[in-house]
Every structure is written in C-alpha cells, then in structure tokens.
C-alpha cells in the first residue's frame, strides 16, 4: 500500500461514464453501513471488525509507522480498519482503469458521512461489470429492497453485463462453542472472533436473483514452500501476508484446482492462484443443476488444522463459481470472495491477470 501521489477528493457526486465498445465500465458496491460497522460496541467480542489498535497489536510492528499509528493521521478505532480496505483496493482500481480507460468508482450502501445509496440506476446505469462486496456483518441487517432486486435483474438483462458477487466468510454459525473454537484454531487469525458472520446483503441478493450459492465457513488455504533468496520485494510480500519466511524459504498459497473444460469464457486464463487469506468462504451450491452453474476453481485447504468441513472428508473448497447467461438473464454471474481484489492479502501477476480477465471480458 504505497503513498498516494495525486490529490484526493471526497464528497462529490459520481459522474456517469460514456459507453464505448470494448471498454467495460467497472463499478464496486460495498454492501455495508460504514457507520453501522464503525460504531459497533467494542465490549462485544463477536461479529465486528477489529479496531486499528487491535490490528497494530496483532501485527506489531508492521503498522507502527506514523502513517498508521499516529491518531492525528489515521483513525484508531474500527473506522481505521475499514479504511485499510480502501487503501488495499486502490491497486485493483488502478489496474482496471489501465486496461479499460475508465475510473472505477467505489460506492457504499451507507458511507462515512451517512449518505445512503441503494443499489439502483444511479449505480447501474453506467456500469457493465458490477462488483458487490459482501463485507457487511449480518447483525447490521443490510438487505436489498424489492426495488433493488428488480434493478439488478434489469441490469443483468442487458447484453454483455457481468455481476461479480463476493459474500465473505461465515465463521462460527454453530451454537456449539467447541466447534466455534475449532474453527478459530483452524484459521489462526487472532483478529477474527469465534463468531463473525458476513454477507447478509449478498446472501439476500443471491436468493432474490435465484443464484443457488451459499457462503459457508472460513477456511485456511493450503500453502506450498519453496527456497527463496531474501529481497525487498519478498519482505514486502511477507508483511502483506502473501508469503512467510523470506530468508531461506517462502510459503505461498497453493495453486487453484481449475476445471478448464468448464471455463468457456476464459475467466481463469493465465491464472494459477488467488491470494492468501486465512479464512476464505466455501461457496456451496444449493442446486444439483450442473448445467446452469459451474464451479470453475477449488482451493486446497490446510489439512494440518482440524475443521468441521475437513473432518467431513473435504480437502478443497469452492473458490470461484460461474453462472453463464440463461433464461431471462443475458449477463454473467461470478461468485468469488471480495478479498481476492484486495492487496491487504498480497498480489502477484496471477491475481492481476484474473482482474484483467474480468475487466476485459467480451
């Protein structure tokens, strides 16, 4: 997350982008209430983001530079953690702008200043590819209104559109405390509580649109280890969580298991892996109709840490799901975790290739 080199603006209305053949207009809709997340009670252990102070403690000393630790420069409560997401989405925005020629706006359901923006024509009219990031805790009760569902249906009736929907993990749904603790020990992230259930908005959106997918669990991906030489680049990746152990060996996320025969649109052309994140959702299919929806990629799981999902015999989780156009829908639908578009969890040429594939899809 490098320093911004251009002037930043805030509190401006979005200006519509003109359609140009072959140049997709990409938009991101974050389905949270920023105040609803930032104002969560800090005495409540579960179902909230960490404060920036907690982030600094767990990842000490990575965030001890004044840029992050000085309360006159960066917010130290939950709001600080939310702003880290915006820092980490910048590279994705820049890569997409480079290949499309269009800026990538970031819309929020309820923003920092309390402005509310339902998912409607103000977002959709000048959008060809829409990302909906499901980072809303379910306790904040974000759900799409019937008018929003209809607006997205109409959006997907347009030729060439694509909906990329990313509900985040669902950790600790079980009422059994021992099972919640097993999940916690499996993913190994001290910042994620025993229960952290995300994606109320995206779950309701998928249900309303007839997308037969449910985000389940928070699973730690397997990693592979290789010899490496120390370098500045490796050190930067280590800080980001992309690799570990930069002096003699480096560990990185295991490659995806890709079903190439089903990837008719080439979403995963040139892609071997996403980025490492300690708790990724399994996108379970809730239908047996394998013609209308395809699992294009599965992620191997770290089997050294017990988990109810792996105890049931599973060794991989569904990481990318695709619904090609079908009756009443001219657009594509992809289901993939929102963290795949964040450099908080590392990035490399494989990940950037995935971004470009989506942004340039014809």
Buried (B, 14 or more C-beta within 10 A) or exposed (E): BEEEEEEEEEEEEBEEBEEEEEBBBBBBBBBBBBBBBBBBEEEEEBBBBBBBBBBBEEBEEBBEEEEBBEEEEBBBBBBBBBBBBBBBBBBBBEBBBEBBEBBBBBBBBBBBEEEEBBBBEBBBEBBBBBBBBBBBBBBBEBBBEEEBBEBBBEBBEEEBBBBBBBBBBBBBBBEEEEBBEBBBEBBEBEBBBBBBBBBBBBBBBBBBBBBBBBBBBBBBBBBEEEEBEEEEEBEBBBBBBBBBEBEEEBBBBBBBBBBEEBBEBEBBEEBBBBBBBBBBBBBBBEEEEEEBBBBBBBBBBBEEBEBBBBEEEBEBBBBBBBBBBBEEBEBBBBBBBBBBBBBBBBBBEBBBBBBBBBBBBE
